[in-house]
């Protein structure tokens, strides 16, 4: 699956949030601090369609865009690629990196360990 740009990821988050919609619906749900022009979003969504992330469903004279991949599936693929590319498929190395960079506190690490022990996700 082709990697998404930041703008495409932002559009996908809005599409997942609304479970699909027309361009105006997606535009209304964007979380961006900068307002994206309608035409820019329309082009971005067409790129997502070409990449196989959404499908256009004809609704009268308009197109409604629906996700073809869930947010959970995308996160899984993205994280597997990220860990594979930067940490040689070692989640231990990834966690170690974040600890060394002081991006992961001991309290958060304890919480992660508890989740592992109890086989739960947050």
Z-matrix of the N, CA and C atoms (Angstrom, degrees):
N
C 1 1.448
C 2 1.527 1 108.92
N 3 1.312 2 115.79 1 133.04
C 4 1.458 3 122.06 2 -175.74
C 5 1.527 4 111.15 3 -70.17
N 6 1.340 5 115.62 4 139.55
C 7 1.456 6 122.12 5 -179.95
C 8 1.530 7 110.15 6 -65.92
N 9 1.319 8 116.05 7 146.42
C 10 1.454 9 121.77 8 179.76
C 11 1.522 10 111.17 9 -97.18
N 12 1.323 11 115.82 10 147.97
C 13 1.458 12 120.73 11 172.57
C 14 1.531 13 107.72 12 -76.25
N 15 1.309 14 116.32 13 169.98
C 16 1.472 15 120.71 14 178.25
C 17 1.529 16 110.15 15 -60.50
N 18 1.319 17 116.35 16 -42.67
C 19 1.468 18 120.95 17 179.36
C 20 1.530 19 111.24 18 -64.39
N 21 1.334 20 117.00 19 -39.33
C 22 1.464 21 120.79 20 178.27
C 23 1.520 22 111.05 21 -67.67
N 24 1.328 23 117.29 22 -39.95
C 25 1.473 24 120.34 23 177.37
C 26 1.521 25 110.51 24 -62.76
N 27 1.318 26 116.54 25 -40.94
C 28 1.460 27 120.63 26 178.92
C 29 1.532 28 110.26 27 -61.32
N 30 1.330 29 116.25 28 -44.12
C 31 1.466 30 120.29 29 178.51
C 32 1.528 31 110.18 30 -64.09
N 33 1.330 32 117.36 31 -41.51
C 34 1.470 33 120.39 32 179.50
C 35 1.519 34 111.07 33 -63.13
N 36 1.322 35 117.80 34 -39.69
C 37 1.473 36 120.22 35 178.13
C 38 1.532 37 109.90 36 -59.52
N 39 1.336 38 116.93 37 -41.60
C 40 1.467 39 120.57 38 178.62
C 41 1.526 40 110.60 39 -67.55
N 42 1.313 41 117.20 40 -37.67
C 43 1.473 42 121.08 41 178.47
C 44 1.521 43 110.27 42 -67.08
N 45 1.322 44 117.23 43 -43.14
C 46 1.473 45 119.83 44 177.70
C 47 1.521 46 110.47 45 -63.40
N 48 1.329 47 116.06 46 -41.36
C 49 1.467 48 120.87 47 -178.29
C 50 1.529 49 111.25 48 -61.36
N 51 1.326 50 116.84 49 -40.17
C 52 1.462 51 121.03 50 -177.86
C 53 1.528 52 112.38 51 -92.90
N 54 1.337 53 115.84 52 -2.75
C 55 1.468 54 122.10 53 -175.56
C 56 1.524 55 110.51 54 57.15
N 57 1.320 56 115.27 55 38.90
C 58 1.451 57 122.14 56 179.60
C 59 1.509 58 111.12 57 97.58
N 60 1.329 59 115.13 58 162.17
C 61 1.450 60 118.50 59 178.33
C 62 1.509 61 111.79 60 169.07
N 63 1.315 62 114.01 61 -179.59
C 64 1.454 63 121.52 62 175.36
C 65 1.529 64 108.17 63 -80.14
N 66 1.312 65 116.76 64 163.44
C 67 1.466 66 120.44 65 -177.78
C 68 1.526 67 110.65 66 -54.00
N 69 1.321 68 118.07 67 -42.58
C 70 1.478 69 120.01 68 -178.80
C 71 1.534 70 111.43 69 -63.78
N 72 1.343 71 117.71 70 -33.89
C 73 1.466 72 121.35 71 177.78
C 74 1.526 73 110.40 72 -68.61
N 75 1.317 74 115.25 73 -43.16
C 76 1.470 75 120.87 74 179.66
C 77 1.518 76 109.25 75 -64.48
N 78 1.327 77 116.57 76 -43.99
C 79 1.468 78 122.04 77 179.43
C 80 1.528 79 110.95 78 -59.11
N 81 1.309 80 117.14 79 -41.55
C 82 1.466 81 121.67 80 -179.79
C 83 1.523 82 112.09 81 -67.06
N 84 1.326 83 116.58 82 -22.02
C 85 1.467 84 120.67 83 -176.09
C 86 1.528 85 113.68 84 -102.00
N 87 1.323 86 118.40 85 3.56
C 88 1.464 87 120.24 86 179.42
C 89 1.516 88 110.39 87 -65.33
N 90 1.317 89 116.23 88 140.70
C 91 1.458 90 121.78 89 -178.60
C 92 1.531 91 112.71 90 -95.02
N 93 1.314 92 117.19 91 2.53
C 94 1.459 93 123.05 92 -174.85
C 95 1.520 94 111.91 93 -63.29
N 96 1.331 95 114.60 94 149.34
C 97 1.461 96 119.69 95 175.73
C 98 1.529 97 110.00 96 -79.21
N 99 1.340 98 116.58 97 -25.01
C 100 1.466 99 120.97 98 176.71
C 101 1.521 100 109.07 99 -101.80
N 102 1.313 101 116.26 100 138.49
C 103 1.457 102 120.50 101 179.84
C 104 1.528 103 109.54 102 -74.68
N 105 1.310 104 116.35 103 128.96
C 106 1.457 105 121.55 104 179.38
C 107 1.529 106 108.85 105 -93.77
N 108 1.328 107 117.33 106 132.04
C 109 1.464 108 119.06 107 176.80
C 110 1.534 109 111.28 108 -63.21
N 111 1.321 110 115.96 109 148.13
C 112 1.465 111 122.76 110 -179.53
C 113 1.526 112 110.75 111 -53.58
N 114 1.336 113 116.60 112 -45.73
C 115 1.468 114 120.30 113 -176.48
C 116 1.530 115 111.69 114 -66.26
N 117 1.313 116 116.90 115 -34.98
C 118 1.467 117 120.83 116 177.61
C 119 1.526 118 109.92 117 -65.68
N 120 1.330 119 115.92 118 -44.73
C 121 1.461 120 119.82 119 178.56
C 122 1.526 121 110.58 120 -63.81
N 123 1.321 122 117.33 121 -41.28
C 124 1.467 123 120.59 122 179.19
C 125 1.529 124 110.36 123 -59.89
N 126 1.322 125 117.47 124 -42.54
C 127 1.476 126 121.40 125 177.38
C 128 1.523 127 110.80 126 -64.86
N 129 1.310 128 116.31 127 -41.52
C 130 1.466 129 121.39 128 179.83
C 131 1.525 130 110.14 129 -62.47
N 132 1.316 131 117.39 130 -43.94
C 133 1.466 132 121.76 131 -179.66
C 134 1.529 133 110.21 132 -66.44
N 135 1.323 134 117.67 133 -37.64
C 136 1.473 135 119.94 134 175.80
C 137 1.533 136 110.62 135 -63.16
N 138 1.333 137 116.65 136 -37.88
C 139 1.476 138 120.24 137 175.33
C 140 1.524 139 110.58 138 -63.04
N 141 1.328 140 116.40 139 -39.86
C 142 1.471 141 120.44 140 177.81
C 143 1.522 142 110.55 141 -63.29
N 144 1.317 143 115.97 142 -35.89
C 145 1.460 144 120.17 143 177.52
C 146 1.532 145 110.15 144 -66.56
N 147 1.316 146 117.17 145 -44.30
C 148 1.470 147 121.65 146 178.45
C 149 1.530 148 111.56 147 -61.59
N 150 1.334 149 116.05 148 -35.64
C 151 1.459 150 121.13 149 -179.38
C 152 1.527 151 112.46 150 -80.25
N 153 1.334 152 117.68 151 -8.22
C 154 1.456 153 121.37 152 177.06
C 155 1.517 154 115.47 153 87.40
N 156 1.332 155 117.21 154 20.06
C 157 1.460 156 120.64 155 179.42
C 158 1.523 157 112.81 156 -91.30
N 159 1.341 158 116.26 157 -27.88
C 160 1.461 159 120.99 158 179.09
C 161 1.520 160 109.39 159 -135.05
N 162 1.321 161 114.72 160 161.61
C 163 1.463 162 120.00 161 173.12
C 164 1.517 163 107.84 162 -126.29
N 165 1.331 164 115.25 163 144.35
C 166 1.451 165 121.07 164 177.82
C 167 1.528 166 108.64 165 -92.04
N 168 1.311 167 115.56 166 129.14
C 169 1.458 168 121.70 167 177.26
C 170 1.520 169 106.69 168 -115.24
N 171 1.318 170 116.00 169 122.32
C 172 1.461 171 121.51 170 -178.17
C 173 1.529 172 109.61 171 -67.21
N 174 1.316 173 115.96 172 128.70
C 175 1.470 174 122.13 173 177.66
C 176 1.519 175 106.99 174 -134.20
N 177 1.315 176 116.39 175 91.98
C 178 1.458 177 120.79 176 -174.70
C 179 1.521 178 109.17 177 70.01
N 180 1.324 179 116.16 178 -125.34
C 181 1.464 180 121.03 179 178.85
C 182 1.523 181 112.62 180 -92.84
N 183 1.306 182 117.41 181 0.91
C 184 1.468 183 121.75 182 -176.03
C 185 1.522 184 110.47 183 -115.78
N 186 1.314 185 114.78 184 172.21
C 187 1.461 186 121.14 185 175.77
C 188 1.517 187 109.05 186 -118.18
N 189 1.309 188 114.92 187 134.69
C 190 1.463 189 122.61 188 174.88
C 191 1.512 190 106.06 189 -105.14
N 192 1.324 191 117.01 190 130.18
C 193 1.461 192 121.34 191 -176.59
C 194 1.522 193 109.98 192 -101.52
N 195 1.328 194 114.90 193 128.28
C 196 1.459 195 121.48 194 -178.87
C 197 1.523 196 109.67 195 -120.30
N 198 1.340 197 116.80 196 141.43
C 199 1.466 198 119.46 197 -179.16
C 200 1.529 199 111.64 198 -69.31
N 201 1.320 200 116.16 199 140.99
C 202 1.466 201 121.61 200 174.68
C 203 1.522 202 111.09 201 -101.35
N 204 1.315 203 116.55 202 -9.29
C 205 1.460 204 122.11 203 178.13
C 206 1.532 205 106.91 204 -135.02
N 207 1.324 206 116.40 205 139.98
C 208 1.465 207 119.83 206 -179.89
C 209 1.531 208 110.11 207 -80.52
N 210 1.314 209 115.28 208 161.42
C 211 1.466 210 120.60 209 177.24
C 212 1.530 211 109.98 210 -60.00
N 213 1.321 212 116.51 211 -38.50
C 214 1.464 213 120.65 212 -179.73
C 215 1.535 214 110.88 213 -64.38
N 216 1.335 215 116.46 214 -43.41
C 217 1.467 216 120.12 215 178.31
C 218 1.523 217 110.84 216 -62.68
N 219 1.337 218 116.53 217 -42.48
C 220 1.464 219 120.03 218 -179.70
C 221 1.520 220 110.82 219 -64.18
N 222 1.328 221 117.03 220 -45.24
C 223 1.469 222 120.25 221 179.06
C 224 1.522 223 110.51 222 -58.74
N 225 1.330 224 116.31 223 -42.92
C 226 1.463 225 120.14 224 179.70
C 227 1.515 226 112.13 225 -61.82
N 228 1.339 227 117.17 226 -46.16
C 229 1.465 228 121.28 227 179.40
C 230 1.517 229 110.82 228 -66.09
N 231 1.334 230 116.20 229 -41.95
C 232 1.455 231 120.44 230 -179.53
C 233 1.533 232 110.32 231 -63.90
N 234 1.320 233 116.59 232 -47.51
C 235 1.465 234 119.93 233 -177.76
C 236 1.524 235 111.69 234 -66.27
N 237 1.320 236 117.35 235 -39.89
C 238 1.466 237 119.46 236 177.65
C 239 1.523 238 110.39 237 -61.57
N 240 1.331 239 116.77 238 -41.99
C 241 1.460 240 120.50 239 178.02
C 242 1.513 241 111.49 240 -67.13
N 243 1.319 242 116.96 241 -41.67
C 244 1.463 243 122.48 242 179.54
C 245 1.520 244 111.02 243 -61.85
N 246 1.316 245 115.96 244 -50.39
C 247 1.463 246 120.17 245 -179.45
C 248 1.534 247 110.36 246 -65.12
N 249 1.320 248 116.28 247 -39.59
C 250 1.457 249 120.21 248 178.28
C 251 1.514 250 112.36 249 -64.12
N 252 1.324 251 116.98 250 -44.79
C 253 1.465 252 121.25 251 -176.66
C 254 1.520 253 113.84 252 -73.58
N 255 1.319 254 117.54 253 -37.89
C 256 1.458 255 120.53 254 -172.64
C 257 1.526 256 114.69 255 -105.06
N 258 1.327 257 117.13 256 -20.13
C 259 1.464 258 119.58 257 -175.15
C 260 1.527 259 112.32 258 -129.92
N 261 1.320 260 117.45 259 20.20
C 262 1.475 261 123.29 260 177.01
C 263 1.523 262 112.31 261 50.21
N 264 1.336 263 115.84 262 44.25
C 265 1.470 264 124.30 263 178.30
C 266 1.522 265 113.84 264 63.52
N 267 1.320 266 117.34 265 22.32
C 268 1.465 267 120.82 266 -179.52
C 269 1.532 268 110.36 267 -110.60
N 270 1.334 269 115.62 268 107.65
C 271 1.462 270 119.61 269 176.70
C 272 1.530 271 110.10 270 -68.28
N 273 1.314 272 116.10 271 -28.85
C 274 1.465 273 120.60 272 176.09
C 275 1.528 274 110.00 273 -61.76
N 276 1.337 275 116.88 274 -44.58
C 277 1.465 276 120.40 275 177.88
C 278 1.526 277 111.06 276 -63.80
N 279 1.331 278 116.50 277 -36.16
C 280 1.456 279 120.12 278 179.18
C 281 1.534 280 110.16 279 -64.93
N 282 1.318 281 116.57 280 -47.83
C 283 1.467 282 120.58 281 -179.99
C 284 1.526 283 109.73 282 -62.86
N 285 1.320 284 116.55 283 -41.89
C 286 1.458 285 121.53 284 178.05
C 287 1.534 286 111.06 285 -59.09
N 288 1.313 287 116.11 286 -42.23
C 289 1.465 288 121.12 287 177.90
C 290 1.523 289 110.19 288 -58.70
N 291 1.333 290 117.24 289 -48.15
C 292 1.453 291 120.32 290 -177.47
C 293 1.527 292 111.95 291 -67.50
N 294 1.303 293 117.05 292 -31.22
C 295 1.468 294 119.80 293 176.01
C 296 1.528 295 109.67 294 -68.28
N 297 1.335 296 117.14 295 -47.10
C 298 1.465 297 121.43 296 179.90
C 299 1.524 298 111.63 297 -62.27
N 300 1.307 299 117.01 298 -35.08
C 301 1.465 300 121.74 299 179.49
C 302 1.531 301 111.82 300 -82.14
N 303 1.328 302 116.30 301 1.71
C 304 1.466 303 123.59 302 -179.56
C 305 1.526 304 111.86 303 58.33
N 306 1.320 305 115.38 304 39.40
C 307 1.459 306 122.28 305 176.78
C 308 1.532 307 110.96 306 -102.57
N 309 1.319 308 115.64 307 -7.29
C 310 1.457 309 121.68 308 -179.08
C 311 1.525 310 107.79 309 -132.01
N 312 1.319 311 116.18 310 117.51
C 313 1.467 312 120.76 311 -177.61
C 314 1.524 313 110.38 312 -81.98
N 315 1.308 314 115.60 313 164.85
C 316 1.464 315 119.90 314 178.23
C 317 1.535 316 110.12 315 -65.45
N 318 1.321 317 116.83 316 -33.88
C 319 1.468 318 119.95 317 177.36
C 320 1.529 319 110.58 318 -64.48
N 321 1.335 320 116.61 319 -41.86
C 322 1.464 321 120.27 320 177.77
C 323 1.522 322 110.79 321 -66.46
N 324 1.325 323 116.53 322 -38.46
C 325 1.457 324 120.48 323 178.01
C 326 1.530 325 110.62 324 -64.35
N 327 1.318 326 117.07 325 -40.29
C 328 1.467 327 121.30 326 176.10
C 329 1.530 328 110.55 327 -61.48
N 330 1.323 329 115.43 328 -41.46
C 331 1.457 330 120.49 329 179.01
C 332 1.535 331 110.43 330 -62.92
N 333 1.312 332 116.27 331 -41.50
C 334 1.471 333 121.11 332 177.57
C 335 1.523 334 110.28 333 -63.37
N 336 1.332 335 116.74 334 -43.99
C 337 1.469 336 120.53 335 178.67
C 338 1.522 337 111.30 336 -61.50
N 339 1.333 338 116.81 337 -41.09
C 340 1.465 339 120.60 338 177.07
C 341 1.529 340 110.85 339 -62.62
N 342 1.333 341 115.79 340 -40.60
C 343 1.464 342 119.55 341 178.12
C 344 1.526 343 110.45 342 -62.43
N 345 1.311 344 116.72 343 -41.34
C 346 1.461 345 121.11 344 179.59
C 347 1.535 346 109.62 345 -64.82
N 348 1.318 347 116.21 346 -46.59
C 349 1.467 348 120.93 347 -179.23
C 350 1.521 349 111.61 348 -61.66
N 351 1.323 350 115.85 349 -37.95
C 352 1.464 351 120.39 350 -176.81
C 353 1.528 352 112.58 351 -96.19
N 354 1.342 353 116.27 352 2.87
C 355 1.459 354 122.73 353 179.25
C 356 1.522 355 111.87 354 52.32
N 357 1.352 356 115.12 355 47.03
C 358 1.463 357 121.37 356 -178.82
C 359 1.507 358 109.53 357 -122.80
N 360 1.318 359 114.92 358 155.73
C 361 1.463 360 120.32 359 172.54
C 362 1.523 361 107.90 360 -115.70
N 363 1.339 362 114.37 361 159.14
C 364 1.481 363 117.92 362 -179.28
C 365 1.492 364 111.25 363 -89.89
